[in-house]
Amino acid sequence: MRVAMLLMAGAILMLLLGAVAVKAGPSDAAAWKIEADGDRAVAAEMAAVVERTGIVVVAGQGDLPTFSPAGEDLVVRMAEGFLRKTRAESPKWWDCGVETPKEEQRARADRIVRNVLAALREFDLGWLSAWAVSGTIWSESRGDPCAIGPNSRNAARELGLVPEDRIFNRWSANDVKVLLESPKWKKSRAHIGADLGLGQDVWQTYARILDPVGDKRCGRKDLPCRVPTLDEILSYDNGPRVVATGMIYRRYLYHSLQPWGFWPGSIRSLSYEMKIARIVQGMGGDIREKTVW
């Protein structure tokens, strides 16, 4: 009898503990993190970030990169700032010629800055401001991976390759490819290049992407790189890697820890540095904030 009572008491205690655990645990929307991380403490922190912000990090968004709780918090703040800055300029946001519905804009901003931070992590760029990189992308393309620069658009009109009334932010990836593969374009502009993608890097003239087996060097002999493919520079996944490589190249070529100041050209532009600082401030960020992932 005594043994039976002890067993019953133990069962009741286990039930009570189980109830407390369920009540205190993370929500079902973020519970997958426990299994993914294998660390309940970290998983609970990440779940709290998701519940606080309303952004579901992975579910329904493919294989987007994830980070530590501190990195996730940085992503959330940068995404919210990127979107806030964009909406302050215009309620409409174009993505490769297609307007992004309002209910999908937050996820798009999250995707942009998440891939920015992933590129910095991949290349181990803890010295580089993630806010400054995101601000540069906003300045150059408003986060449109299919953006093509004004000089290139004007040249296309002068060559009769696009209509005079072609709207500047209505380019699809296919539109860009058709233009650059045109015999007229290749004959007159291939040696100059075209400002493309999230960072408006000049493809193929100056745009680079780090690659262990690359045939070029980006600022240092031990940093092999190559010209990115057109698909890479016009993408959300690899576009930030092209921008990050551009920052690395300028960092070592001009010996500067603020390489975005050389984004417009080979001479440091204080006005561009101030512009990026204002953009980041408008996003609610701080260029001096340490980059974490």
N, C-alpha and C positions, 0 to 999 in steps of 0.2 A: 504493500500500500504506500509506504513511504517513498519507495523508488518511483512509483507511478505518479505521485504528487509532484516529486521533483522534476520528472519528465514533462508533466503538464505545465509547471511553472516556467520551465525553460522554453517551451513552445510559445507560451504567451509573451515572454520577453522578446523572443525572436520576431514575433509578429509586430510588437510595438516598435522595435528597432527598425524593422522594414518599413513601417509606416512613416517614421521620422525621416528615413533615408529618401523615400520617394518624395516627401514634402520638401526636403531641403535640396534635392538634386536639380540639375539644369533642366530646361524645357526640352520637350521631345524634338523641337526644331533644331536644337544644337547638340542633341545627345550623341550623334554620330562621332563627335570629336573625341569622346572618351575612348572609343575603340581605335580611332585613327592615331591618336597621340600615345596611347598606352600610359597616360599619366592623368589621374583624376583631378589633381590640383590644377594643372595647366588647363585641362579641358573645362573645368568649372569657370576659370577666369575667362577663357575664350567665349564660353556660352554667355557669360554676363555681358561681354562686349556686344555680342550679337543681339541679345535681348534689349540692351540699352539703346542701341542705334536703330534697330529694325532692319538691318541689312543681313540677309542670309548669305554667308560667305561662299558656300560651295553649291548648295542644293539648287538645281535648275540652271547653273551657270557653267556647266562643263568642268574642265580641269583647271580652273583659275588657281593661281598660287595662294598659299596661306602662310601666315607668319605667327610669331609669338604674340602673346597678349599685347605687349607694347607696340609691336609692329602693326597689329590689327587696329589698335587705337589710332595710330598715325594714318593708316589707310582711310579710316572712317573720317577723320578730320580733313584730310586732303580731298577726299571725294566730295564731302559736303561743301567745302570751300570752292572746289572746281565748279560744281553745279551752281552754287550761289552766284559766283562771278559770271557764269554763262547766262543765267536767267536774268541777271541785272542788265545785261546788254540786250538780250532778246528772248522772248518766250519760246521762240522756235530754235531748234538745234538740229543741224543737218549732219547726216552720217553717210558719206559716199553717195550723195545725191538724194537720199531719202530722209524725210523728217522723222526724228526720233519722238515717239509718243511721250507725253509728259510722264505717264506712269512708268516708263522704261528709262527715263533720263538718269535717275539716281544709280541704277545698276550699270549704266554705261560709264558714268563718272567713276564708279568703283572699279570697273574693269580697267580703265585707263591708268589710274594711279596705282592700282595693284600690280600691273605689269611694269610700271616705272620702278616700284620698290623691288620687284623680282629681278629686274635687270641690274640694279645696284647691288643686290645680294649676290647674284651670279658672278659679277665682276669684282666683288669685294671692295666696293667704293664707299666705305664708311665715312670718308672725308668729304664726300660730295653731298650737297644739300638736296634732299628729295623734294623739298618745297621749291627750290630754284629750278629743278628739272621739270617739275609739273607746271610751274609758272612759265617756263620757256615754251613748253608744248602749248599751253593756252594762248600765249602771245602769238606763236607762229601759225597755228592751225585751228585753234578752238577745239582741239581734240578730234579733228576729222582726219583719219588716216589716208583718205584719198585726196586731201587738199593739194592743189597745185598753185604755185606762186604767181604773183601779178606779172612779172617779167616773162615768164613762160606762157601765161595766158595771152598776153599782148602779142608775143611772137607767133603764137598759133593763129590769132586773128589776122595778123599781117600776112601770114603765109596762106590764108584762105582755108585753113583746116578746121575752123570752128566758126559758127555764126557770130556776127558782130554783137548780137544781143545775148550771147551766152552768159547766164548768171554765174557769178564767180564761185559759189559754193554748191553747185549742182553737178559735180563730177563724180562719176562712178569709177571703180577700179578699171573697168573695161574701157571707159572713155579715155582714161589716162594711157592705157596700154596701146589703144588704137592710134592715139596721137603720136606717141614715141616710136611706134613701129612704122609710121608713115615715111615713105622715101623722101618727101619734101623736108620733113623734120630732120631726118638723119643727115641729109645733105647740108643743111644750113645751121642746125643747132646741136647736133650730137656732140661736137667738140666743146660746146659751152655747158651743156647739161640742163636739167630742169629742177626747180625747187619743188620737192615732193614730200608728202607724208607728214607725220605728227610734228617733226622738228624742222620741216622745210629744208632738209639737207639737199645739197646739189648732187643729183644722181645723173650720171655715174662719176662725175668729175671729182667730188670731194667726199661724198657719203661713204662711210665705212662701217663694218660690223666686226667685232672681235671674233677670231676663229683660230683655234690652235694650229690649224694647217693652212692658214691664210698666206697669200703670196706677197703681202705688203706689211709695213710696220706702222703702228699708230703711236708716234711720239717717242717710243723706246724700242730698242732692238728686241727686247723680250716680250713685246706685245704684238704678236702677229694678228693681222686683220685682212679683210678682203672687201671688195665692192659687194654690197648686198644685192640680192636679186630684186626684181621689181615687185614680186609678191611679198617679199620680206619688208621692204620699206613702206608698202601700202597696207600694212597689217597692224592690228592692235597688239599682237603677241611680240613681233619682232621690231616694230616701229620704235618702242622705247629702248630696245637694245642698240639701235642705230643712233638714237639721241645720246645714250650713255657713252657710246664709243666716241661720238663727237666731242663730248665733254672730256673724256680721257685724253684724246688727241690734243686738244687745246691746253689741257692742264700741263702736259709735258713740253709741248712745243713753245708755249709762252710762259712757262714757269708760274702758273697762277692757280690758286685754290678757288678762284671764282671764274672758271672758264666760260661761263655764260656771257661774261663781259666781252668775249671775243667771238660771240656767235655771229654778229653781222659781218665780220671781216678780220683781217690780220692785225688791226690796230684796236687796242682796248677802247670800248665805247662806254664811257661813264653814263651817258644818257640811257643806254640800253640796260645797264646795271640798275639804274634808278627805276626804269620802267618795270623790270622784273620784280624789284623790291616792292613797288606799288601794287603790282598784280598779286603778289603773295600776301601782302597786307590786306588787300581786298578779299582774299580767300580766308582771312583769319589766321594765317600762318606766320612763321618767323623763319627767315633764311638761316638764322644762326642755330636753329634747333638741331640737335644731333640726330642723324639718321639711324634708325634702329629697324631691325627686321626679326 
